[in-house]
Amino acid sequence: MADPASELATWRWLKERSALSELLEVAFEAIGLHRLYRVSDLLVRHRQEIEQTLFARIDDLFHQVDTVTLYDLTNTYFEGTATQNGKTARGHSKEKRTDCPLVTLGLVLDSSGFVRRSRMFAGNVAEASTLQDMLRGLKAPTGAMVIMDRGIATEANLLWLKTQGYRYLVVSRERTRQFDPEQSVEVTTAHAETLQIQRVLSEDGEEVRLYCHSQGREQKENAITARFVQRFEGGLAKLSAALQKPRGEKHRDAIMARIGRLQEQSHGIGQHYLVTVTPDPEDPQRVQAISWERKPKGGSMFTDPGIYCLRSNETTWDEATLWRTYTLLTDVEAVFRSLKSELGLRPVYHTREDRAEGHLFITVLAYQVVQVIRARLRGHGLHHGWSRLREILSVQQRVTATFRQRDGRTLHVRKATVPDPELREIHTMLNLPSNPGGIKKQTV
């Protein structure tokens, strides 16, 4: 929490720069690095009991109504080969570190952003395969709503959630987009954007779909489409221009292979084009001309930008309630950003699987305490992130002033520096003393 880094860097910080030894009355200077690693092993060994007890304490502190469960995954990368870690694997890195082995962290959270359960998975794990394992035995109340992204929302998972008595709210995996503005209602977002939502109840009345249109999302998707259209048409234009050059590629098989690569790299844009390759009448193995024509396919991002679909088996809620509940999933992304950027989750330096798992779990525990502090401060109207709070808190330090007395002896006075007004306000909000550790005097 106080100095996010690797365990080795934390050990050095505890010994060389931190006043925690004094404040907690623990002699960190005498504790070896491997003892801290063994503590990490012990924490992982009792992960389930720790998470259950900690969440029960948080629930008691904040009296939460636990009706919503958020579930998502992220991954982090290793510096080094991590050959002794059986769960590292190459996969899609969310930090674009495809050159490094990865592990995946799965989190189950409540609607306030507190972690109920965490687990480390293999770096190439399929998202959909993790849900049942994480929720089984969680003892969430009957009827609790599970919110998750489309990567996890398979039909098998939705069926399992229904049979277990859960409600769900997910992004639909259906590819075809549809939206009727005449049948929609308007919802205003927290950023004053107007969203149009069309509510469609299934024939059996057991599931509802929300077809949502966002103007901001439409602009974003139009920009993405325009970029790939330019790239795809530019590639075709280069191939066509090369036909007129003496040394340009003209062999039919090579041209077809290059067109195939363009289509593969077009992120789906290629499906909206009819590309015609005209052979040379005198030599069918050579190409005379390349032409293309846009043939947009309906129900796609190309023709219907800004549209996405949510589905839920909670059929009694209105459009605005369902949509605003789903937006809680964005809080999970904020949690992952905090873990990675503010609490030192990435990268992982350990080579052993248990030590890597310990690193992830310690980071999750640090996040839980940080979230408690931030929740307390939010109750007083202060909404700073942890990085900003650490800046404010770090200005206060323990210092020693030394005086030479008349009798020849030396007086050492140890005390905390005076907090500035911003820090004093935080102390007041958290009901903490402004002079941690008190004043200590020693005469030598």
KOLZA-257040 format. One line per field, with one value per residue (C-alpha): residue number from 1; x, y, z; residue in three letters. Coordinates in steps of 0.02 Angstrom, whole numbers, padded with zeros to 5 digits. Example, Ala and Ser with C-alpha at 12.3 -4.5 7.8 and 13.67 -1.06 7.14 Angstrom:
BEGIN
resi = c(1 2)
px = c(00615 00684)
py = c(-00225 -00053)
pz = c(00390 00357)
resn = c(ala ser)
END
This chain:
BEGIN
resi = c(1 2 3 4 5 6 7 8 9 10 11 12 13 14 15 16 17 18 19 20 21 22 23 24 25 26 27 28 29 30 31 32 33 34 35 36 37 38 39 40 41 42 43 44 45 46 47 48 49 50 51 52 53 54 55 56 57 58 59 60 61 62 63 64 65 66 67 68 69 70 71 72 73 74 75 76 77 78 79 80 81 82 83 84 85 86 87 88 89 90 91 92 93 94 95 96 97 98 99 100 101 102 103 104 105 106 107 108 109 110 111 112 113 114 115 116 117 118 119 120 121 122 123 124 125 126 127 128 129 130 131 132 133 134 135 136 137 138 139 140 141 142 143 144 145 146 147 148 149 150 151 152 153 154 155 156 157 158 159 160 161 162 163 164 165 166 167 168 169 170 171 172 173 174 175 176 177 178 179 180 181 182 183 184 185 186 187 188 189 190 191 192 193 194 195 196 197 198 199 200 201 202 203 204 205 206 207 208 209 210 211 212 213 214 215 216 217 218 219 220 221 222 223 224 225 226 227 228 229 230 231 232 233 234 235 236 237 238 239 240 241 242 243 244 245 246 247 248 249 250 251 252 253 254 255 256 257 258 259 260 261 262 263 264 265 266 267 268 269 270 271 272 273 274 275 276 277 278 279 280 281 282 283 284 285 286 287 288 289 290 291 292 293 294 295 296 297 298 299 300 301 302 303 304 305 306 307 308 309 310 311 312 313 314 315 316 317 318 319 320 321 322 323 324 325 326 327 328 329 330 331 332 333 334 335 336 337 338 339 340 341 342 343 344 345 346 347 348 349 350 351 352 353 354 355 356 357 358 359 360 361 362 363 364 365 366 367 368 369 370 371 372 373 374 375 376 377 378 379 380 381 382 383 384 385 386 387 388 389 390 391 392 393 394 395 396 397 398 399 400 401 402 403 404 405 406 407 408 409 410 411 412 413 414 415 416 417 418 419 420 421 422 423 424 425 426 427 428 429 430 431 432 433 434 435 436 437 438 439 440 441 442 443 444)
px = c(00000 00126 00265 00200 00340 00410 00427 00615 00595 00465 00586 00721 00597 00541 00721 00793 00656 00497 00444 00328 00453 00430 00244 00200 00339 00405 00592 00589 00776 00804 00684 00763 00691 00650 00547 00435 00419 00367 00234 00174 00162 00061 -00062 -00094 -00118 -00260 -00328 -00509 -00524 -00439 -00552 -00711 -00665 -00606 -00762 -00873 -00784 -00805 -00988 -01006 -00918 -01020 -01184 -01194 -01344 -01255 -01368 -01245 -01091 -00964 -00847 -00704 -00525 -00363 -00185 -00013 00158 00322 00494 00598 00556 00460 00505 00455 00279 00159 00023 00122 00077 00082 -00082 -00167 -00082 -00191 -00030 00025 00173 00157 00344 00318 00234 00069 -00044 -00226 -00310 -00497 -00597 -00772 -00827 -00981 -01066 -00958 -00796 -00738 -00661 -00757 -00645 -00487 -00390 -00242 -00270 -00158 -00108 -00201 -00359 -00524 -00628 -00789 -00716 -00679 -00850 -00923 -00761 -00757 -00940 -00963 -00962 -00963 -01127 -01198 -01379 -01516 -01564 -01402 -01366 -01204 -01137 -01002 -00932 -00970 -00812 -00883 -01068 -01082 -01249 -01180 -01134 -01302 -01393 -01286 -01323 -01511 -01506 -01407 -01537 -01435 -01494 -01378 -01346 -01222 -01169 -01248 -01131 -01247 -01159 -01306 -01351 -01529 -01611 -01779 -01772 -01962 -01973 -01837 -01833 -01700 -01583 -01462 -01290 -01182 -01087 -01247 -01249 -01418 -01431 -01573 -01628 -01751 -01821 -01871 -01948 -01920 -02068 -02066 -02054 -01900 -01767 -01757 -01639 -01589 -01532 -01434 -01377 -01242 -01196 -01023 -00996 -01057 -00927 -00791 -00840 -00856 -00678 -00617 -00709 -00641 -00464 -00479 -00572 -00429 -00302 -00396 -00433 -00256 -00186 -00295 -00245 -00060 -00087 -00182 -00048 00089 00008 00057 00240 00368 00427 00261 00182 00066 00057 -00121 -00078 00032 -00100 -00236 -00125 -00096 -00281 -00314 -00190 -00272 -00441 -00370 -00294 -00446 -00537 -00693 -00697 -00653 -00822 -00906 -00811 -00828 -00652 -00636 -00471 -00472 -00348 -00243 -00330 -00162 -00100 -00232 -00096 -00062 -00178 -00233 -00337 -00402 -00567 -00673 -00846 -00923 -01062 -01105 -01181 -01322 -01321 -01134 -01027 -01003 -01188 -01253 -01119 -01146 -01264 -01239 -01354 -01376 -01474 -01543 -01664 -01719 -01877 -01958 -01831 -01852 -01725 -01638 -01616 -01543 -01425 -01362 -01336 -01232 -01120 -01057 -00947 -00842 -00793 -00702 -00592 -00554 -00506 -00387 -00309 -00283 -00205 -00085 -00043 -00062 -00023 00119 00033 00137 00259 00288 00469 00446 00492 00392 00203 00165 00268 00185 00016 00073 00119 -00054 -00144 -00045 -00090 -00274 -00264 -00182 -00322 -00452 -00377 -00358 -00540 -00593 -00495 -00569 -00745 -00725 -00662 -00800 -00923 -00848 -00853 -00669 -00647 -00458 -00375 -00245 -00097 -00154 -00190 -00015 00059 -00037 00002 00187 00226 00222 00377 00458 00612 00741 00808 00971 01024 01186 01141 01239 01293 01375 01243 01146 00956 00867 00686 00588 00421 00313 00317 00168 00038 -00014 -00199 -00244 -00169 -00245 -00416 -00390 -00338 -00498 -00605 -00524 -00524 -00335 -00210 -00112 00046 00067 00192 00190 00349 00495 00645 00810 00960 01132)
py = c(00000 00129 00091 -00021 -00124 -00300 -00395 -00369 -00180 -00180 -00272 -00143 -00001 -00074 -00084 00077 00209 00159 00208 00057 -00035 00099 00126 -00060 -00108 -00240 -00252 -00262 -00229 -00402 -00494 -00580 -00575 -00761 -00742 -00619 -00743 -00878 -00760 -00741 -00932 -00935 -00805 -00902 -01062 -00981 -00877 -00937 -00907 -00737 -00679 -00739 -00660 -00498 -00478 -00517 -00379 -00257 -00304 -00269 -00100 -00035 -00134 -00175 -00248 -00384 -00411 -00381 -00482 -00420 -00542 -00510 -00561 -00476 -00536 -00478 -00519 -00588 -00515 -00669 -00844 -00904 -01083 -01149 -01080 -01206 -01075 -00954 -00959 -00851 -00766 -00602 -00474 -00328 -00226 -00280 -00376 -00526 -00552 -00608 -00756 -00714 -00766 -00719 -00644 -00671 -00563 -00576 -00408 -00334 -00179 -00066 -00131 -00242 -00408 -00561 -00689 -00694 -00829 -00849 -00942 -00991 -00850 -00924 -00976 -00962 -00831 -00930 -01081 -00988 -00927 -01083 -01119 -00944 -00932 -01109 -01108 -00918 -00925 -00774 -00745 -00826 -00713 -00614 -00535 -00580 -00449 -00501 -00460 -00551 -00657 -00752 -00747 -00913 -01002 -01139 -01012 -00924 -01091 -01135 -00967 -00994 -01170 -01107 -00973 -00823 -00679 -00617 -00458 -00476 -00411 -00522 -00625 -00612 -00538 -00462 -00287 -00222 -00067 00020 00201 00211 00079 00153 00261 00389 00374 00510 00450 00521 00617 00698 00589 00533 00346 00262 00092 -00028 -00163 -00330 -00471 -00650 -00754 -00861 -00705 -00770 -00653 -00472 -00393 -00211 -00144 00013 00153 00273 00427 00430 00247 00276 00411 00300 00150 00258 00319 00139 00084 00230 00186 00005 00053 00169 00034 -00099 00009 00079 -00097 -00142 00020 -00023 -00196 -00119 00013 -00121 -00203 -00053 -00059 -00163 -00253 -00250 -00412 -00485 -00671 -00721 -00836 -00704 -00569 -00679 -00717 -00532 -00493 -00632 -00556 -00385 -00462 -00553 -00393 -00285 -00328 -00382 -00238 -00354 -00442 -00283 -00280 -00373 -00386 -00436 -00498 -00492 -00613 -00568 -00640 -00695 -00774 -00827 -00846 -00660 -00522 -00381 -00277 -00270 -00185 -00175 -00123 -00093 -00217 -00175 -00317 -00262 -00284 -00250 -00111 -00050 -00018 00001 00086 00128 -00017 -00155 -00277 -00323 -00474 -00522 -00642 -00499 -00452 -00339 -00196 -00053 -00002 00132 00020 -00124 -00012 00082 -00082 -00148 00006 -00055 -00172 -00022 -00016 -00181 -00100 00038 -00097 -00179 -00010 00022 -00149 -00129 00056 00104 -00057 -00139 -00292 -00286 -00350 -00512 -00560 -00727 -00888 -01005 -01026 -01010 -00852 -00774 -00816 -00737 -00577 -00566 -00606 -00478 -00347 -00394 -00380 -00209 -00157 -00210 -00098 00045 00025 00036 00199 00271 00218 00308 00464 00459 00468 00639 00695 00660 00556 00552 00401 00305 00382 00556 00501 00427 00593 00684 00556 00543 00723 00676 00588 00535 00639 00644 00809 00799 00924 00939 00974 01080 00926 00855 00725 00714 00724 00640 00690 00582 00645 00661 00818 00935 00887 01016 01068 00942 00797 00857 00854 00671 00629 00707 00612 00446 00488 00469 00562 00699 00647 00460 00376 00517 00600 00494 00562 00478 00549 00475)
pz = c(00000 00055 -00069 -00210 -00286 -00289 -00125 -00132 -00150 -00010 00105 00072 00099 00265 00327 00257 00240 00330 00506 00517 00626 00757 00736 00736 00858 00738 00707 00516 00514 00588 00471 00322 00147 00145 00303 00212 00069 00193 00260 00080 00068 00229 00166 00006 00105 00202 00058 00072 00259 00245 00104 00191 00357 00279 00173 00323 00420 00274 00263 00449 00432 00286 00306 00122 00034 -00064 -00214 -00356 -00398 -00526 -00612 -00732 -00770 -00814 -00840 -00792 -00863 -00796 -00814 -00852 -00910 -00754 -00799 -00626 -00640 -00717 -00744 -00851 -01034 -01187 -01226 -01264 -01151 -01099 -01079 -01254 -01180 -01295 -01274 -01093 -01009 -00924 -00781 -00761 -00608 -00583 -00461 -00391 -00318 -00239 -00306 -00196 -00271 -00127 -00175 -00119 -00199 -00304 -00393 -00509 -00672 -00817 -00933 -01081 -00988 -01080 -00989 -01002 -00911 -00749 -00693 -00613 -00520 -00446 -00396 -00332 -00144 -00135 -00037 -00126 -00076 -00179 -00321 -00322 -00490 -00579 -00701 -00823 -00994 -01156 -01150 -01001 -01048 -01141 -01153 -01039 -00905 -00916 -00899 -00748 -00666 -00689 -00618 -00467 -00432 -00490 -00597 -00733 -00832 -00973 -01144 -01275 -01383 -01534 -01684 -01778 -01723 -01725 -01658 -01683 -01622 -01629 -01491 -01380 -01224 -01179 -01030 -00976 -00921 -00782 -00916 -00981 -01138 -01203 -01230 -01325 -01262 -01343 -01227 -01304 -01201 -01259 -01318 -01161 -01052 -00960 -01031 -01084 -01210 -01210 -01378 -01335 -01450 -01392 -01494 -01416 -01455 -01633 -01660 -01589 -01696 -01852 -01823 -01802 -01959 -02060 -02008 -02064 -02223 -02268 -02230 -02330 -02482 -02477 -02483 -02632 -02719 -02698 -02772 -02918 -02948 -02947 -03097 -03203 -03151 -03244 -03088 -02996 -02936 -03069 -03030 -02987 -02839 -02757 -02784 -02708 -02558 -02527 -02541 -02415 -02293 -02314 -02274 -02124 -02055 -02089 -01925 -02020 -02144 -02288 -02277 -02338 -02504 -02667 -02737 -02920 -02993 -03184 -03266 -03417 -03574 -03643 -03481 -03350 -03217 -03227 -03166 -03279 -03156 -02978 -02937 -02781 -02730 -02559 -02516 -02334 -02234 -02121 -01933 -01917 -01845 -02024 -02051 -01872 -01768 -01584 -01548 -01419 -01332 -01149 -01092 -00922 -00839 -00724 -00819 -00688 -00697 -00819 -00951 -00849 -00695 -00795 -00893 -00741 -00649 -00794 -00790 -00621 -00722 -00770 -00585 -00610 -00742 -00616 -00490 -00613 -00654 -00469 -00441 -00587 -00580 -00397 -00303 -00398 -00470 -00629 -00674 -00578 -00547 -00457 -00545 -00432 -00450 -00263 -00247 -00399 -00325 -00162 -00253 -00332 -00168 -00067 -00197 -00182 00008 -00007 -00123 00005 00138 00015 -00034 00150 00168 00009 00057 00224 00136 00005 00149 00187 00005 -00037 -00196 -00223 -00302 -00202 -00294 -00245 -00065 -00051 -00107 00029 00164 00122 00171 00355 00419 00582 00619 00758 00828 00927 01061 01162 01345 01468 01566 01409 01375 01209 01200 01054 01022 00901 00834 00680 00575 00584 00452 00324 00317 00180 00278 00441 00357 00307 00485 00547 00421 00471 00657 00666 00777 00689 00783 00750 00863 00990 01056 01116 01209 01244 01336 01303)
resn = c(met ala asp pro ala ser glu leu ala thr trp arg trp leu lys glu arg ser ala leu ser glu leu leu glu val ala phe glu ala ile gly leu his arg leu tyr arg val ser asp leu leu val arg his arg gln glu ile glu gln thr leu phe ala arg ile asp asp leu phe his gln val asp thr val thr leu tyr asp leu thr asn thr tyr phe glu gly thr ala thr gln asn gly lys thr ala arg gly his ser lys glu lys arg thr asp cys pro leu val thr leu gly leu val leu asp ser ser gly phe val arg arg ser arg met phe ala gly asn val ala glu ala ser thr leu gln asp met leu arg gly leu lys ala pro thr gly ala met val ile met asp arg gly ile ala thr glu ala asn leu leu trp leu lys thr gln gly tyr arg tyr leu val val ser arg glu arg thr arg gln phe asp pro glu gln ser val glu val thr thr ala his ala glu thr leu gln ile gln arg val leu ser glu asp gly glu glu val arg leu tyr cys his ser gln gly arg glu gln lys glu asn ala ile thr ala arg phe val gln arg phe glu gly gly leu ala lys leu ser ala ala leu gln lys pro arg gly glu lys his arg asp ala ile met ala arg ile gly arg leu gln glu gln ser his gly ile gly gln his tyr leu val thr val thr pro asp pro glu asp pro gln arg val gln ala ile ser trp glu arg lys pro lys gly gly ser met phe thr asp pro gly ile tyr cys leu arg ser asn glu thr thr trp asp glu ala thr leu trp arg thr tyr thr leu leu thr asp val glu ala val phe arg ser leu lys ser glu leu gly leu arg pro val tyr his thr arg glu asp arg ala glu gly his leu phe ile thr val leu ala tyr gln val val gln val ile arg ala arg leu arg gly his gly leu his his gly trp ser arg leu arg glu ile leu ser val gln gln arg val thr ala thr phe arg gln arg asp gly arg thr leu his val arg lys ala thr val pro asp pro glu leu arg glu ile his thr met leu asn leu pro ser asn pro gly gly ile lys lys gln thr val)
END
